[in-house]
Amino acid sequence: MDLASFLTSVLTSFVIFVVLVLVFTFLSRRPGNAPVYYPSLLLRGLDPWEGRRRGTRSPFGWIRDALSASETDVIAAGGVDAAVYLVFLSSVLSILVYSGIVLLPVLLPVAGTDRGLELTAAAGIRPKNDDKNNSAPELPEIQRLALSNIQEGSMRLWAFLLSVYWVSFVTYFVLWKSYKHVSNLRATARSTPDVKPEEFAVLVRDVPRSYPDETIKDSVDSYFRALHPNTFYRSMVVTDHTKADKIYLEIEEHKKKIARAEVVYANSKTESNPEGIKPTHRTGFLGLIGKKVDTIEYCSEQIKELLPKLEAEQKTTLRDKQQQAAIVFFNSRSAAVSASQTLHAQVFDKWTVMEAPEPRDIIWPNLSRNIYERQIRQVVVYSIVFLAVVFYMVPITAVSAISTLENLRKVLPFLKVVVDRPAIKTVLQAYLPQIALIVFLALLPAFLMFLSKGEGIPSQSHVVRATSGKYFYFIVFNVFLVYTLGKTLFASLKTILDNANINVIINMLATSLPGGATFFLTFVALKFFVGYGLELSRLVPLIIFHLKRKYLCKTEDEVKTAWAPGDLGYSTRVPNDLLIATVVLCYSVMAPLIVLFGVAYFALGWLIAKNQVLRVYVPCYESNGRMWPHMHTRIIAALLLYQATMIGVIGLKKFYYSPILLPLLPISFIFAYICHMRFYPAFAKTPLEVAQHELKETPNMDAIYTAYIPQCLKPDKLEDLDAFEDAQSHTTSRAPSI
């Protein structure tokens, strides 16, 4: 990629971002678009334009509002998880800003005034271009400001070596402060006076088989009543309610069809036709074949037939489909916390007790899986992930090698007529490799989410964390390591084959690896300019919403479903941000200019994410910042990769003092260990001193119990709870075990 292509990529991305911001400013001021740009405010009953006139709203008002919003406002809108995500973005931003204060004014002049590239070119080593007709290294204007322009063994390398220490200690300082801050956030959230059902419950798995004359619920009740006689409230045994849920969803679907048909029928009544036209549909496949029936009458009859079936299935489910897991409730928060941290059984494979997830966070089918099944599933899943990482190396390497314009011309010679045109060539060089890589990676997250659920994890928030971890290591390994090395080795293959001398190969690698920053400069620019521009403008959700509202939605519930925003999508958002953090860290000293792009990425990301949290996204669950240890560990992993890379790169420069960097690796491990020992226990378990804070009202234990009943089994009235519990307790047949 030459300088023209680099500038084209960055400037075009910036222009696209500016256009998208202007589009957002215009569209967000129209009242009809409020459900797309302010759904969180609408769901909380707030006026999006409170305190200002729509017609005079400043184009940059969203920036002012985002900057002025406090962390308390963020927690009120998006929960603690959203606040922790913003802490993550601001932490990486702080690391890059503090690092850049030293790296940019020190390293750029040191690198820019040396002659390493000229000497390399004169020696016949062309790290990025084996075209004999072109004697200049690729993109020399930028590479002259990088480590690749430093001569071997030069005393100037001291500046780069000491900069590695500076970045490392800045990272330690920022991460320590952030971990402490997030720990306090979590403690505050767990000690609020508000009543939360999950704080009075524990999840019990691996319940042993009951005796023939008692149900699993009777076994659970007697066991916990004996161990916690003063604090045990009641238990709810997990059941296999798949069939009941299917019937319940059929009933709900028929209710929606009736509501839709009634609206259509009412709209069909006119002065010329006061009777209107009753909606009809066919009962066959997708409503395309079969008998034609009146929709309202047919759905009403179906509901009448399904209700007795649901009632019968509910009784059967509660009586005969009990699983070896339960939710156990206690009459105080501190009692539930104590129970979740107590070893209940002598053997590890019975009575596994842990803190209960939120009711909306539970993955019911996974609760009954025993400990052996969970361990086997985990081994199988991680084996599949390992194989996926290894086999994805092949297509990723192929994409990295072929997607460069020069290599594409060699592999597909018939494209020369098209790609040799100056205008087309410039655009392709600017965007082709980055777009190919982004599209290729978009196929992966859903697969990893499926695998994580298959491990038997009990909560959606835990699945998201597991998916995020797999995705992070996958993209760092395949995108950063394999792409960088694959691109370098492919481009320099002829040099390696022609020069069997190990010194020539080492010199080539020492010059080529820092030069790889040019790709990631454009990659980061494309991600934050175009990616964040699309995130802010919400063009795709806007188009989908208006199409659905115009052609598909008839009822208010259908319209509300059409603009439901969902959550931030941490499973893909966090790993992608961590990838950028890894790339910027690893190249921060090799090519200091990338720090500016990293600062822009995380500053813009923090600003836009805060706006979206305050106005758009609605959390699907609340884990009270449980994601932070995952983020912290991955930043440490990125730091270790950065330190190992710099040890190797500076060593390749034949700088005899490079071993001075070796202590950084054990220092990073020690720092990670200290953080884990000091802060992590309060994330894995809720401290008793946190749970003992008083509540503002006496908890309604029946309401807490009801919150955990699956919708398809939930009684119509709180008075029916005793009947619900009795249905699980009394049976003449032995409950099946798993």
N, C-alpha and C positions, 0 to 999 in steps of 0.2 A: 504493500500500500504506500503510495507516494503522498507527499504533503497535500497536494490538491484533493486527493480522495479523503484524507483525514479531515481536512477543513470542511469539505462538502458534507461528510457524515455529521460532524458536530453542528455545523451551522444549520443544516437541514433539520436535524433533530430539534434544535432550539426554535426554529421557525414553526415547526409543527406544534411544539409545546405552547408557544405564544398564541397560536391560532386556537388551540384547544382551550386555553384559559379564557380567551375572549368569547368562545362559544359557550363555555360554562357561565361566564358572567351574564351573557345575554339570556340564555335559556333558564337559568336559575331564578331570574326575576319574574318569570311568567307564572301566574297562579296555577295554571293547569299542569305545570311540571313539578309542583311542590311534593307530590308523593315520591318522586324519583330523587330529588335533591335534599328533602328534609323529612324522610320517613320516621326517623327516630324522634324528632320533635313532635310530629303529628301523633305518634303512638303514645307519647307522654302527655298529650293534651296541650302542647305549647304552640303559640303562634310564631311561624317562621319569620314574620316581619314585625314582630313586636318592637315598638319604640322607633320605627323608621318607616318612611313611605317607600312603597315598592318602586315607584318611578324615579326616586332620587337616590336609590341605594348605590353606594360607592362601588366601583368595580373591584376595589381591593378591600372591601369591608370584611370579607371572609378571612383575610389575612389578619386584620386587626382583631377580629373576634377570636380567632384561634390563638393568637399570641396572648390575649388578655385572659383567656379561660384558665382557671386554676386546676390543680390536680383533683380537687374535690369535685369540680364540675365534670371532669372526665370520668371519674368513678361513678357519679350519679347517672351519667349518660351511657357509658359502655362497660362499667364494672371495673374491678381491680385488674382483671386480665388485660384490658385495654390500656389502663394506666401503666402497667408493667411493660407492655409492648412499647409504649412511648419512652419509658425509661431506657429500654434497650437501644432504641434509635438514638436518643440523646447521649447515651454512654459511648457508643461507637463514634458519634459526631465529636464528642469531647476528646476522645483518644486521637482522632485525626487532626483536630484543630491544634491541640497542644503539641502534637508531633510536628505538624506543618510549620509551627512557629520557629522551629530549629531547622528542619529539613530543607525548606525552600530557600531561605536566605544563605544557608551554609553550603548545601550540596550542589545547588544549581551553578553557582560561580566556580566551585571546585571542578565540577565535571565539564562545564562549558569552556574552560580555558586550557584543557588538556588536548592531546593529539592522538589518543588511542585509536580512533577509527581510521584516521589517515594512515597510521603505521600498519594497521591491520589490512587495509585495502592495498597498500603498497606491497605487502608481503604475499598478496594473492589469495587471502582468505576472505571470501564473501559470504557472510553468515546467512544472509536472507535471500540471496539472489545468485543463481549459478549461471546467469546469462553472461556469456563472455563479451558481449558487445556493450555491456553496461558495467563500468568499473567502479561506480559509486555504490556504497552500501545503501540499503533501503531506508528511506526516511531519515537522512542524516541530520536534518535540522532538529529533530526531536531527540534522536539517539545521542547527539552531541551533549545533551543535557542529562544524560543518564550514566550509570556506572560503566556501560560498555565503552565509553569514551576515555576511561582511565587506563593508563598504560600498566602493564604487568609490573608488580613489585613496587609501584610508585608509593611514596610516602603520603600521597593524597588519600590513599585508601584508609588512613587513620580516621579521617572525617566520616567515612561510611561505616567503619567499624564502631566508632563511638556512637553514631546515630542509631545503630541497632540496639545498643544499650538504652539510649534515650527513649525510643519507642516502646521498648519492653517495660521499663519502669513507669512510664506514663500509663501503660495499659494496666499494670498492677494497681496503681493508685486509683484510677477511675473505677475499675471493677470492684475494688474493696468498698469504696464509697457507695456504689450502686447496689451491691449486695446488701449492705447494711440498711440502705434506704428501702429497698424492696421488702426486706425482712420486717421492717417496721410497718410498712403498708399492709402486709399480710396479717401481722398481729393486730393491727387496728381493725381490719375487716372482720377477723375472727372474734373480736371482743365487743363488737357493737351491741347495743341493747335490743336490736331488732331480733325477733324470733325467726329462725330459719330451720326448716324441718331436718336438714342433714346434720345439724349440730346436736340433735337429740337421738340420733340413730347410729347403729354400726351395721356393717355388712358381715354376715357370717357365712363362710363357704366350707366345703368339706364336712358337712354334717354327717355323722355316722348313721348307718342303717338303724332304723327303729325296730322295736320289738313287734312281733306279729299283732299284738292286741292294741297297739297305739300308732297314731299317725306321726309324721315327722314334726308337725307343729306341736303335738303333745310332748315329744322328746325335747324340742327346743325350749318350750316353756318351762318344763321341769328342770332342765339343766341350768338355765340362766336364773331362774327363780331361786335355785339353791345357792348359786354363786353370788348373786346380787339381790338378796332378799328385800332390801330397803329401797332400791332405786330402779329395779326392773318394772317396766310398764306393761308391755305386751309384745308379741312378735307377729311377723307376717311371713309365712313361708312362700318362697318363690315357686310359681307354678308354670307349667307349659301351657300358656294361653294363646298359642298360635291360632288354633281353630276358632276360639272365641273372638280373637282380634279380627280374623277374616270376616266373620259374620257381622261384627260391629262396624267394620269399614264398609261393608255392603249396605248396611242400613244408613250410614252417614252419606254414602254416595247417592242413594235414592232420595234422601232428604234434600240434597243439593239439586238434584234433577227436578224435584217438585218445586223448589223455590225459583229455579230458573224458568220452569214452564209457566208458573203463575205470573212472573213478570212479563214473559212473552205474550201470554194470554191477555193480560191487562192492557198492554200496548197495542194489541190488535183491535181493541174496541174503539170504534170511531162513530161519528154521527150517522154515517151511511150504513154502518154495520155494528149496531150496539151490542149484538150478541158476541161478536168477536170470533176468532178461530182458535179452537183448542189445539195446542201443540201435540204432535204425534211422533212416534219413532218406531223403528223395527227392532224386534227382540233378538235378532241374530247377531252374527259377527260384526262388531264395530258399528252396529245400527244400520248396516247396509243390506242385510238380508233378513228373512224371517217375517213373521206376522206383524202387521202394522197395528199399533195400539195407541190409545189415549195415554199420554205420558203421565198426567196427574193421577188418573185412576189406576193405571198399571203400577206405578211406583208406590202408591198408597197400599194397594193389595200386597205388594211384595214386602213392605214393612210389617204389615199385619202378620204375614207368614213367618218372617224372620225373627220377630220379637220373642215368640215362645221358644224358638230354636236357640236364641241367644241366652234366654233365661235357663234353659235346660243345660246348655253347654257350660254356663257359668257354674252351676252346681256340680257338674261332672268335673270341671277343671279344679275347683277348690277341694273336691273330695278325693279324686282319683289321680290327679296329675301333679302332685306335690313333688318338688325337686329337693335335692340335698343342699339347699342354700336358703337363707332367710335374712330379713331385715329385722333387727331387734331394737326396740325403743326403750329409752330410759327417761326418767322424769326430770333430769337436769342435764345441762351441757357438760358439766365437770364429770358426771357419772359416765356419760357416753365416751368422753375422751379417755377416762381411766380404763374403761372396758376395752377400748380399741387398742390400748398399748399394753394390755395384760396378756401373758401367755396362759391360755386356758387349758390346754391339754398337754399330757406328757409326751405324746408323739406328734410329729410335725404335720402329719397328713390328716389330722382331725381337728375340727373346731378352729379353723383359721378366721381370725377376727380382725377387721380393719375399719377405718373410718368410712362411713357410707357416702357415696357420691350424691349430688343433687338428684331429686326425682327426675328432672328432665335430662339428666346426664347419663342415666343408667342404660346399659345395653343388656336387656333382660335375657336374651338367649345365652349369653356368656357366663351368667352368674353360677349356673349349676355345674360347670365343668370342674372336675376334681383336679387336685394338684398335679397328679401324674399326667393327665391329659394336657394340662396347661404347659407343663415343662416339655412334653413331646412336641406339642404344637409350636412352642417357641423355637426349639431346635430346628424343626422343619422350615419354619418361616425364615429364620436367619440364614439357613442354608440356601434357600431360594433367593434371598436378597443378595447373598454373596455371589451366587452364580449369575444373577442379573447384572451385578456390577461388573463382573469379569466379562460376560458376553456383550454387554453394552459397550465395552471398550472397542470392539471391532467396528460397529457402525459410527461411534463417536470419532474414532481415529480416522475413519474414511471421510466423514464430513469435514473434519478439520483439515485434511490433506487436499481434498478435491474442491472444497468451496472457495479456495483462493482462485482468483481469476487466471493466474498463470497456469496453475495445475488443471483448471477446468478446460483451458484451451488445449492442453496436451492430451487429456483424457477424451475430450469430445472435439476433435478438430473441425467438425462441420459448423461449430458455433463461432469460428473465427470471424466470419463475415459480419456477424451481429455484434460480438463483444469488442471488436476492434474499432467501432465507431466511438469517437472521443466522448460524446455525451453519455452514451450507454455504458461505456467502460468506467467512467468516473462514478456513476451511480452504483454499478455492480460492485466495484471495489469498495465502496463505502458501506454497503449494507449486506451483501450476499452472505459472507461467513456468519455474521451475527444473527441474521434472521433464520438461516438454516439451523443454527444451533438452538435458538429459542424455540422454534417450532418442533424440533426433534425432542426436546426435553418436556414439552407440554403433555406428552402422552404418558408420563410416568406416575404422577401423584395419585391418580385413582387406583392404579395397580398396587401401590404401596399402602394406601388406605385399606384396601381389601385384605392384604396380607396382615396388617396390624390388627384388624378386627378378628382375624382368624387365630390369633394368639390366645384368645380367651380373656382379653382385657375387659374389666367390668364397666368402664365408663368411656364416654365419647371424648372427654378432655384428655384422658390418658392415651387413647388411640391417636389423637391429634399430636400429642407429644412424641409418641413412638414413630408415627409417620414422618414427622418433622425431622427426627434424628436420622432415620434411614435416608430420607431425601437429601439432607445436608451432606452426609458422608458420600452419598452417591454422586452428587453434582460436583463436590469439591474434587473427588478422585477423578471422575470422568471428564468434567469440563475444564477444571484448572490444570490438573497434573497431566492427564492423558492428552488433552487438547494441546497444551503448551509443548510438551515433549514430542508428541506426534507431529505437530506442525514444524517444529525445529528440525527433527530428524528427517522428515520427508523432504523439506526444502534443502537440507544440506547432505542428502544421501550421496550425491555424486562426489561432493568434497570428501566425505568419509571413505568412499570406495577408492578414490584416486589417491588419497593421502593416508596410507596405512600407519604413518608415524603417529604415535600416541600424543606427542606434544602438539601436533597440528590439530588433532581432533579436540584436545582439551582447550586450545585457544579458540577454536571455532565455537564450542559450547559456551565458553565464558563470554563470548561476544554475542552469541545468538539468544541466549536465555534472557538477558535484560532487554533485548530488543523486542521480545514478545509483548512488552507492555503496550505497544501501539495498538494491537488488536483489542486488548482489554480497556484501553482508553475509550475507543469507539463503542465497545460493548457496554461499558458503564454509562456513557452518554446516551446511548439508545435506550437503555433501561430506565433512566430517570427522566429524561425529557419526554419520550414518547409514552413510556409506561405510566408515569405519574400524570401526564397530560390526559390520557384515556381514563385513568382512575378518577381524576377530578371532574372531567366533563361528563362522565357516565353516559356516553353516547349510545353504547350498546344496550344497557338497561332502559334508557329513555325510548329508543326505537321499539324495543320489545314490548314495553309497557303500553305505548300508544297503539300498537298493532293489536295487542290483546284486548285493550279497552274498547277499541272501535269494532272489532270483528268477533270477539269471543265472549267478552264479559257482559253479563246481563244483570247480575245481582251485585249488591254492595260487597258481599263476601268474596265474590269472584274478582272484583276490582282490587280489594285489599290483598288478596293472594297474588295478584299480578304485580303489585309493587313491593311485596315483601322483600326487604333488602338482604336478609341473612346476616352473618357475622363477618369478621375481618378475614377469615380463612387462614388461620395461623399455620396450618399444616404445610402450605406452600409459600406463604408470605415470609415467614421467619427464615426458612432455609435459603430463599433467594437473597434476602438481606444479608444473611451470614456469608453467602458466597461472595457478594460484593465486598463485605468486610475482609474476607480472606484474601481476595485478589488485591485489594488496595493495601492491606498490611504487607503482603509478600512483595509487592513492587514499590512500596513507599520509599525505600532506600535505594533500590536499583534504578527507579525512574521517578523521582520526587514529584513530577508534574501530576502523577495520578492522584496524589493527595488532594489536589484542588477538585478533581472530579468526584472523589469520595466524599469530600465535605459537601459539595453541591448535592450529591445523591441523598445523603442522610439528613441534611438540613431541609431539603425539599420534601423528603419522605416524612420527616417528623411533622412538618407543617401541614401537609395534605392529610396524613393519617389522623392527626388531631382534629382537623375539620370533619373528616368522615366519621370519626368516632362520636363527635358532638352532634352531628346532624343526620347521618345516614345509617350506619350499621347498628344492628340490634343483636346483643349477645345471645347465643343459643345455650350457653351454660356459664357458670361462674366457678372457677377453680381457685380463686383468691391468689393469683400470681404463681400458681404451681409450675408454670412454664419457665420461670426465671432460672432455676438451677440448670435446666437444659440449655438455655441461651448462654449462661456463664461458662459452662463446660465447653461449648462449641467455640466460643471466643478464645478460650485457652487453647483449644486444639488448633485454631487458626494461628495463634501466636507461636505455638510450637513449630508449626509448619513454616512460618515466616523465619523463625530463628534457624531452623535446620537448613532452609534454602539459602539464607545469607551466609551461613558457615561454609556451605558448598560453593557458592558463587565467589565469595571473597577468596576462598582457598584456590579456586581455579585461576584466580588472578596472580597466583604465586606470591601472595603476601604472607610472609613468614610469621607475622603476628596474628594471623587469623585464628589460631587455637585459643586466643583470649576470649573468643565468643562461646567456647564450649560450656563454661559454667552457667550460661543462660538457660540451657535445657533443664538441668536439675533444679535451678531456682524456680522455673515455671512450674515444675511438678510439685515442689514444696509449697509454693503459693496456692496452687489448686487444692492440695491436701489440707492446708490450714483453713482455707475458705470452706471446704466441705465439712471439716470437723466443727467449725465455729457456727456456721449458719444453716447448713443443710438439715440437721435434725428438726429444726422448727418448721421446715417445709414438708418433711416426710410425716411428721406427727404434729398435732396441735399441742403446744405447751399447756400444762394444767393451769398455770398462772394467767394465761390468756383466756381460758375458757371459764374462769371463775367470776368474771365480771357480771354484775347484776343486769337483769333484763328490765325493760321499761314496763312490761306487763306480764301477768301470769300466762304461761304458754297454754294454748288450747291443745291438749294432747290428742284429742280426737281428730282435729284438723291436721295435725302433724302426721298422724297415722294415715289419714285419708289421702294425703299428698302422695304417698308411695303406692297407692293402689292403682294398677294399670287401668286406663280409661275404659277398656272393654269389660272390666270386672267391677267397676266402681258402683256402689249403691247410690240410689237417687237421693237419699237423705242420710244425715249423720246418725239418725236414730237406728238405722239399719246396720251399723257397724258391728254390733254384737252378733247379729245374725250372720254377717259375713265371717266373723271370727269363728263362730260355732260351726259353720260349714267346713272349715279346715280342721276342726278339732275332733269331730265325731264322725266316724266311718266304721263300717263293718268289714271293709276289705283293707288289706295292707297296702300302704302307699308304695308305688313302684320306686325303686332306687336306680341311680345312674352309676 
